[in-house]
Amino acid sequence: MDLGLSSGPSLSEEAAIPAPLLPPGDEVELPGRGVTFVRELAGPTPDAPTVLLLHGWTATADLNFYTCYFELARTYRVLALDHRGHGRGLRTRRPFRLEDCADDAVALLDVRGIDRAIVVGYSMGGPIALLAWRRHP
């Protein structure tokens, strides 16, 4: 008897769902901190202002921002990192604080030679953005 219950899409149906187009990403060494994963788009000109995207709790930069990477890159240089303990972000055995995430974000800007950025946080990324501003004006 068919009860109309489904266990989800078949493998062939699942394969038909296109993966989102993502910008290039790479592991970046943050001196004295560790290695994190960063997506980066150059922007329209070499002197375009930088937007740093900070994702929410239990998410990744891609999960929160994949829909806006390329649109933002029409105007801005875009950086988006995975926070420590999230996605492909820094790994540590010790507990961390949001202040650590803020310092990681600023360390990324330092590694890239960026003095000023528009820091955009979603959910947990909001307090991290505020801490980055407070700790590194």
Backbone as ProteinMPNN parsed JSONL, in Angstrom:
{"seq_chain_A": "MDLGLSSGPSLSEEAAIPAPLLPPGDEVELPGRGVTFVRELAGPTPDAPTVLLLHGWTATADLNFYTCYFELARTYRVLALDHRGHGRGLRTRRPFRLEDCADDAVALLDVRGIDRAIVVGYSMGGPIALLAWRRHP", "coords_chain_A": {"N_chain_A": [[0.843, -1.17, 0.0], [0.622, 2.172, -0.912], [1.451, 4.922, 0.89], [1.997, 7.464, 0.208], [4.207, 8.621, 1.263], [7.399, 10.108, 1.255], [10.895, 9.77, 1.036], [12.403, 11.935, 0.429], [14.184, 13.736, -2.202], [15.17, 11.825, -5.075], [18.415, 10.452, -5.972], [18.989, 11.217, -8.602], [17.269, 13.39, -8.921], [18.264, 15.088, -6.953], [20.824, 15.612, -7.96], [20.154, 17.256, -10.021], [19.701, 19.731, -8.953], [21.143, 22.782, -9.07], [24.345, 23.774, -7.835], [25.184, 26.721, -5.984], [26.868, 29.459, -7.579], [30.033, 30.343, -6.566], [32.436, 32.734, -5.361], [36.073, 32.812, -5.746], [37.927, 31.119, -3.198], [40.144, 30.782, -0.394], [42.593, 29.42, 1.864], [43.83, 31.365, 4.497], [46.582, 32.499, 6.282], [46.564, 33.81, 9.445], [48.65, 35.7, 11.153], [50.025, 34.47, 14.14], [47.574, 33.564, 14.955], [46.271, 31.573, 13.419], [44.884, 29.542, 10.753], [42.413, 30.464, 8.436], [39.421, 30.29, 6.389], [38.719, 32.145, 3.481], [36.645, 33.993, 1.333], [37.076, 35.985, -1.553], [36.605, 38.846, -3.51], [37.666, 41.01, -6.025], [36.485, 43.496, -6.729], [35.355, 46.442, -8.607], [37.409, 48.252, -9.214], [40.919, 48.868, -8.468], [41.04, 50.566, -6.241], [38.613, 50.321, -4.954], [36.229, 50.561, -2.277], [36.363, 48.43, 0.638], [34.31, 45.743, 1.648], [33.671, 43.857, 4.449], [32.395, 40.824, 5.268], [30.645, 39.334, 7.878], [29.564, 36.406, 9.209], [26.695, 34.655, 10.715], [25.949, 32.831, 13.81], [26.625, 29.375, 13.986], [26.697, 29.126, 11.259], [28.112, 29.747, 7.975], [30.22, 31.91, 6.001], [29.496, 31.573, 3.327], [26.92, 30.402, 3.517], [25.397, 32.471, 4.678], [25.852, 34.644, 2.91], [26.041, 34.024, 0.151], [24.221, 34.794, -1.818], [24.672, 37.468, -2.312], [27.333, 38.066, -2.906], [28.409, 38.534, -5.584], [26.896, 40.702, -6.512], [27.563, 42.698, -4.644], [30.261, 42.922, -5.311], [30.23, 44.401, -7.596], [30.498, 46.996, -6.832], [32.164, 47.064, -4.601], [35.249, 45.873, -3.073], [35.25, 42.621, -1.861], [35.368, 40.748, 1.076], [35.025, 37.747, 2.863], [35.009, 35.819, 5.655], [35.178, 32.595, 7.275], [34.231, 32.265, 10.568], [36.148, 31.421, 13.518], [35.831, 28.08, 14.609], [33.663, 27.602, 12.997], [32.431, 26.349, 9.919], [35.02, 26.372, 7.639], [36.729, 27.747, 9.239], [39.175, 29.051, 11.641], [40.644, 26.605, 13.757], [40.585, 25.55, 17.063], [41.406, 24.226, 20.254], [40.686, 25.391, 22.549], [38.166, 27.276, 24.35], [36.492, 30.049, 22.752], [35.955, 33.591, 22.429], [33.678, 36.171, 21.342], [35.217, 38.401, 20.984], [37.634, 37.292, 20.157], [36.919, 36.466, 17.592], [36.428, 38.956, 16.434], [39.003, 40.058, 16.53], [40.262, 38.252, 14.825], [39.015, 38.915, 12.391], [39.935, 41.533, 11.976], [42.637, 40.964, 11.833], [42.681, 39.633, 9.396], [42.102, 41.777, 7.665], [44.425, 43.242, 8.11], [46.393, 41.462, 7.084], [45.727, 41.578, 4.412], [46.384, 44.159, 3.889], [44.609, 46.266, 4.333], [43.312, 49.25, 5.473], [40.89, 50.449, 6.082], [37.466, 49.502, 6.292], [34.143, 48.573, 5.391], [32.261, 47.048, 7.619], [30.167, 44.366, 7.804], [27.789, 42.685, 9.591], [25.921, 39.741, 10.149], [23.468, 38.521, 12.28], [25.161, 36.824, 14.754], [27.433, 37.928, 13.671], [26.984, 40.655, 13.769], [27.422, 41.686, 16.491], [30.142, 40.95, 16.507], [31.174, 42.632, 14.534], [30.76, 45.121, 15.791], [32.444, 44.806, 18.001], [34.878, 44.608, 16.656], [35.125, 47.203, 15.657], [35.193, 48.632, 18.101], [37.479, 47.577, 19.384], [39.467, 47.992, 17.534], [39.631, 50.716, 16.338]], "CA_chain_A": [[0.0, 0.0, 0.0], [1.389, 3.409, -1.019], [0.914, 5.939, 1.782], [2.381, 8.78, -0.303], [5.34, 9.15, 2.02], [8.619, 10.169, 0.46], [12.111, 9.954, 1.835], [13.144, 13.052, -0.133], [14.463, 13.609, -3.634], [16.058, 10.735, -5.487], [19.759, 10.937, -6.312], [18.97, 11.911, -9.889], [16.622, 14.69, -8.701], [19.196, 15.891, -6.174], [21.903, 16.028, -8.848], [19.641, 18.275, -10.929], [19.67, 21.01, -8.259], [22.473, 23.372, -9.291], [25.044, 24.39, -6.712], [25.36, 28.157, -6.246], [28.165, 29.934, -8.048], [30.736, 31.001, -5.465], [33.703, 33.355, -5.749], [37.248, 32.064, -5.284], [38.212, 31.108, -1.769], [41.451, 30.232, -0.091], [43.016, 29.47, 3.253], [44.694, 32.519, 4.77], [47.267, 32.456, 7.567], [46.478, 35.021, 10.253], [49.841, 35.554, 12.007], [49.817, 34.302, 15.57], [46.194, 33.178, 15.239], [45.949, 30.32, 12.755], [44.459, 29.578, 9.349], [40.97, 30.524, 8.223], [38.995, 30.262, 4.995], [38.239, 33.463, 3.071], [36.226, 34.289, -0.044], [37.521, 37.339, -1.88], [36.334, 39.381, -4.846], [38.491, 42.212, -6.155], [35.746, 44.736, -6.91], [35.45, 46.994, -9.952], [38.664, 48.991, -9.404], [41.877, 48.573, -7.389], [40.817, 51.393, -5.054], [37.232, 50.168, -4.482], [36.141, 50.342, -0.829], [36.252, 47.028, 1.03], [33.245, 45.27, 2.525], [34.016, 42.625, 5.156], [31.148, 40.169, 5.651], [30.787, 38.491, 9.061], [28.371, 35.557, 9.249], [26.028, 34.354, 11.97], [26.267, 31.659, 14.626], [26.422, 28.037, 13.404], [26.62, 29.248, 9.8], [29.371, 30.067, 7.306], [30.077, 33.083, 5.139], [28.74, 31.18, 2.132], [25.51, 30.188, 3.842], [24.729, 33.752, 4.903], [26.087, 35.721, 1.951], [26.27, 33.605, -1.24], [23.323, 35.472, -2.761], [25.037, 38.873, -2.554], [28.758, 38.245, -3.209], [28.707, 39.124, -6.894], [26.27, 42.026, -6.598], [28.417, 43.616, -3.878], [31.542, 43.092, -6.013], [30.07, 45.407, -8.657], [30.848, 48.282, -6.245], [33.129, 46.933, -3.508], [36.086, 44.689, -2.86], [34.496, 41.839, -0.883], [36.031, 39.699, 1.847], [34.117, 37.031, 3.762], [35.731, 34.72, 6.286], [34.477, 31.718, 8.207], [34.724, 32.508, 11.925], [36.735, 30.268, 14.211], [34.843, 27.11, 15.065], [32.563, 27.541, 12.028], [32.83, 26.028, 8.554], [36.456, 26.118, 7.467], [37.432, 28.762, 10.013], [40.234, 28.652, 12.574], [40.369, 25.506, 14.684], [41.281, 25.654, 18.332], [40.869, 23.334, 21.29], [40.239, 26.177, 23.696], [36.968, 28.088, 24.091], [36.797, 31.379, 22.226], [34.98, 34.65, 22.669], [33.41, 36.993, 20.161], [36.375, 39.285, 20.833], [38.605, 36.56, 19.343], [36.442, 36.535, 16.204], [36.658, 40.337, 15.982], [40.438, 40.207, 16.293], [40.555, 37.483, 13.605], [38.543, 39.688, 11.236], [40.868, 42.644, 11.787], [43.902, 40.363, 11.373], [42.517, 39.4, 7.957], [42.278, 43.076, 7.002], [45.854, 43.568, 8.192], [47.113, 40.603, 6.134], [45.421, 42.063, 3.065], [46.845, 45.545, 3.759], [43.423, 47.124, 4.28], [43.232, 50.116, 6.652], [39.495, 50.818, 6.342], [36.504, 48.591, 5.679], [32.751, 48.588, 5.818], [32.115, 45.733, 8.233], [28.746, 44.01, 7.812], [27.568, 41.459, 10.34], [24.593, 39.152, 10.212], [23.253, 37.767, 13.51], [26.359, 36.892, 15.603], [28.393, 38.799, 13.001], [26.735, 42.038, 14.172], [28.265, 42.004, 17.651], [31.563, 40.836, 16.144], [31.499, 43.878, 13.827], [30.852, 46.189, 16.79], [33.668, 44.58, 18.766], [36.022, 44.95, 15.791], [35.217, 48.668, 15.665], [35.573, 49.094, 19.439], [38.826, 47.128, 19.724], [40.412, 48.4, 16.474], [39.015, 51.849, 15.621]], "C_chain_A": [[0.892, 1.238, 0.0], [0.735, 4.477, -0.145], [1.282, 7.347, 1.333], [3.526, 9.415, 0.462], [6.583, 9.095, 1.154], [9.8, 10.37, 1.393], [12.96, 11.102, 1.303], [13.425, 12.822, -1.6], [15.366, 12.41, -3.909], [17.418, 11.324, -5.827], [19.765, 11.683, -7.63], [18.301, 13.278, -9.763], [17.56, 15.628, -7.941], [20.328, 16.433, -7.046], [21.456, 17.144, -9.788], [19.578, 19.655, -10.271], [21.048, 21.645, -8.392], [23.059, 23.951, -8.008], [25.214, 25.873, -7.012], [26.77, 28.456, -6.746], [28.807, 30.709, -6.908], [32.031, 31.627, -5.973], [34.879, 32.503, -5.264], [37.417, 32.179, -3.77], [39.552, 30.459, -1.524], [41.674, 30.261, 1.412], [43.998, 30.621, 3.417], [45.268, 32.364, 6.175], [47.124, 33.814, 8.238], [47.588, 34.916, 11.298], [49.504, 35.507, 13.5], [48.443, 33.803, 15.947], [45.855, 31.815, 14.654], [45.516, 30.548, 11.325], [42.937, 29.607, 9.288], [40.676, 30.499, 6.744], [38.343, 31.593, 4.648], [37.795, 33.424, 1.608], [36.627, 35.733, -0.312], [37.183, 37.667, -3.32], [36.98, 40.746, -4.93], [37.696, 43.507, -6.232], [36.024, 45.338, -8.274], [36.759, 47.719, -10.259], [39.621, 48.651, -8.266], [41.648, 49.385, -6.118], [39.374, 51.331, -4.539], [37.222, 49.976, -2.968], [35.915, 48.853, -0.528], [35.044, 46.815, 1.93], [33.719, 43.947, 3.122], [32.719, 42.031, 5.703], [31.406, 39.185, 6.787], [29.487, 37.717, 9.283], [27.847, 35.324, 10.661], [26.459, 33.038, 12.602], [25.808, 30.38, 13.935], [26.312, 28.062, 11.887], [28.039, 29.389, 9.244], [29.135, 31.338, 6.489], [29.238, 32.729, 3.916], [27.253, 31.044, 2.429], [24.771, 31.512, 4.009], [24.814, 34.725, 3.74], [26.197, 35.302, 0.484], [25.389, 34.35, -2.235], [23.755, 36.895, -3.085], [26.502, 39.096, -2.892], [28.969, 39.032, -4.511], [28.063, 40.493, -7.072], [27.11, 43.054, -5.83], [29.713, 43.92, -4.618], [31.43, 44.04, -7.202], [30.51, 46.784, -8.165], [32.026, 48.197, -5.28], [34.093, 45.764, -3.723], [35.391, 43.928, -1.731], [35.388, 40.786, -0.248], [34.983, 39.066, 2.758], [34.863, 35.84, 4.337], [34.77, 33.84, 7.069], [35.093, 31.958, 9.583], [35.305, 31.239, 12.533], [35.609, 29.371, 14.75], [33.656, 26.939, 14.131], [33.121, 27.185, 10.656], [34.29, 25.645, 8.468], [37.303, 27.157, 8.186], [38.512, 28.175, 10.907], [39.769, 27.528, 13.49], [41.212, 25.7, 15.929], [40.62, 24.714, 19.331], [40.339, 24.132, 22.484], [38.977, 26.971, 23.349], [37.38, 29.453, 23.527], [35.644, 32.323, 22.52], [34.727, 35.403, 21.368], [34.542, 37.981, 19.924], [37.461, 38.618, 19.987], [38.215, 36.617, 17.87], [36.662, 37.928, 15.625], [38.132, 40.557, 15.661], [40.875, 39.422, 15.06], [40.186, 38.291, 12.367], [39.491, 40.844, 10.94], [42.224, 42.127, 11.327], [43.837, 40.069, 9.88], [42.71, 40.707, 7.191], [43.757, 43.476, 6.999], [46.66, 42.762, 7.177], [46.907, 41.092, 4.706], [45.832, 43.52, 2.861], [45.708, 46.551, 3.674], [43.313, 47.904, 5.582], [41.802, 50.438, 7.058], [38.589, 49.821, 5.637], [35.108, 48.905, 6.2], [32.495, 47.178, 6.326], [30.624, 45.457, 8.421], [28.592, 42.687, 8.536], [26.125, 41.034, 10.304], [24.5, 38.326, 11.49], [24.49, 37.911, 14.404], [27.412, 37.807, 14.989], [28.207, 40.263, 13.358], [27.546, 42.436, 15.398], [29.762, 41.882, 17.363], [32.01, 42.102, 15.424], [31.66, 45.032, 14.815], [32.115, 46.047, 17.639], [34.91, 44.914, 17.946], [36.222, 46.462, 15.778], [35.728, 49.178, 17.011], [37.034, 48.766, 19.768], [39.887, 47.645, 18.752], [39.858, 49.578, 15.67], [39.89, 52.351, 14.499]], "O_chain_A": [[1.811, 1.346, 0.813], [-0.396, 4.889, -0.401], [0.924, 8.321, 1.996], [3.786, 10.61, 0.324], [6.788, 8.138, 0.406], [9.7, 11.057, 2.409], [14.123, 11.232, 1.685], [12.968, 11.838, -2.182], [16.205, 12.036, -3.09], [17.565, 12.54, -5.955], [20.472, 12.681, -7.771], [18.716, 14.229, -10.426], [17.641, 16.818, -8.248], [20.743, 17.581, -6.887], [22.287, 17.896, -10.296], [19.416, 20.655, -10.97], [22.026, 21.101, -7.879], [22.345, 24.544, -7.199], [25.372, 26.251, -8.173], [27.733, 27.784, -6.377], [28.2, 31.623, -6.349], [32.651, 31.114, -6.904], [34.698, 31.583, -4.466], [37.093, 33.198, -3.161], [40.04, 29.681, -2.344], [41.033, 31.021, 2.137], [44.882, 30.825, 2.585], [44.534, 32.129, 7.136], [47.511, 34.839, 7.678], [47.478, 34.124, 12.233], [48.807, 36.369, 14.036], [48.156, 33.628, 17.131], [45.224, 30.992, 15.317], [45.75, 31.613, 10.754], [42.262, 28.866, 10.001], [41.581, 30.667, 5.926], [37.523, 32.111, 5.406], [38.497, 32.882, 0.754], [36.536, 36.592, 0.565], [37.438, 36.88, -4.232], [36.858, 41.553, -4.009], [38.211, 44.548, -5.823], [36.841, 44.809, -9.027], [37.175, 47.797, -11.415], [39.184, 48.194, -7.21], [42.021, 48.945, -5.031], [38.958, 52.198, -3.77], [38.101, 49.307, -2.424], [35.35, 48.121, -1.341], [34.785, 47.593, 2.847], [34.116, 43.034, 2.398], [32.03, 42.662, 6.504], [32.269, 38.313, 6.682], [28.435, 38.313, 9.517], [28.454, 35.729, 11.653], [27.213, 32.254, 12.026], [24.717, 30.33, 13.367], [25.865, 27.08, 11.294], [29.025, 29.179, 9.95], [27.999, 31.779, 6.313], [28.366, 33.501, 3.514], [26.42, 31.526, 1.661], [23.645, 31.659, 3.533], [23.927, 35.565, 3.589], [26.43, 36.163, -0.365], [25.78, 34.519, -3.39], [23.252, 37.48, -4.044], [26.888, 40.237, -3.147], [29.633, 40.07, -4.519], [28.642, 41.36, -7.726], [27.337, 44.159, -6.322], [30.211, 45.045, -4.564], [32.451, 44.441, -7.761], [30.855, 47.648, -8.971], [32.798, 49.147, -5.155], [33.8, 44.811, -4.445], [34.984, 44.538, -0.742], [36.073, 40.031, -0.939], [34.158, 39.763, 3.349], [35.3, 34.956, 3.6], [33.693, 34.276, 7.474], [36.309, 31.87, 9.755], [34.988, 30.127, 12.109], [34.595, 29.842, 15.265], [32.728, 26.195, 14.451], [34.182, 27.678, 10.276], [34.745, 24.715, 9.134], [38.443, 27.42, 7.803], [38.734, 26.964, 10.929], [38.623, 27.517, 13.94], [42.408, 25.98, 15.849], [39.421, 24.447, 19.253], [39.623, 23.592, 23.328], [38.749, 27.3, 22.184], [38.477, 29.943, 23.794], [34.524, 31.907, 22.816], [35.488, 35.274, 20.409], [34.802, 38.361, 18.783], [38.132, 39.281, 19.195], [39.07, 36.794, 17.002], [37.037, 38.067, 14.461], [38.471, 41.166, 14.646], [41.758, 39.866, 14.325], [40.954, 38.348, 11.406], [39.813, 41.103, 9.78], [42.892, 42.773, 10.521], [44.83, 40.238, 9.173], [43.408, 40.734, 6.177], [44.269, 43.986, 6.002], [47.515, 43.315, 6.485], [47.822, 41.023, 3.886], [45.649, 44.062, 1.772], [45.837, 47.581, 3.011], [43.231, 47.318, 6.662], [41.524, 50.672, 8.234], [38.889, 49.352, 4.539], [34.932, 49.429, 7.3], [32.511, 46.222, 5.55], [29.916, 46.203, 9.097], [29.19, 41.684, 8.146], [25.216, 41.856, 10.415], [25.379, 37.505, 11.751], [24.833, 39.032, 14.779], [28.206, 38.403, 15.717], [29.154, 41.044, 13.267], [28.282, 43.422, 15.355], [30.562, 42.635, 17.919], [33.109, 42.598, 15.673], [32.59, 45.83, 14.692], [32.774, 47.037, 17.957], [35.885, 45.442, 18.481], [37.349, 46.946, 15.875], [36.593, 50.053, 17.06], [37.74, 49.582, 20.361], [41.065, 47.728, 19.101], [39.64, 49.459, 14.464], [39.519, 53.295, 13.802]]}, "name": "protein", "num_of_chains": 1, "seq": "MDLGLSSGPSLSEEAAIPAPLLPPGDEVELPGRGVTFVRELAGPTPDAPTVLLLHGWTATADLNFYTCYFELARTYRVLALDHRGHGRGLRTRRPFRLEDCADDAVALLDVRGIDRAIVVGYSMGGPIALLAWRRHP"}
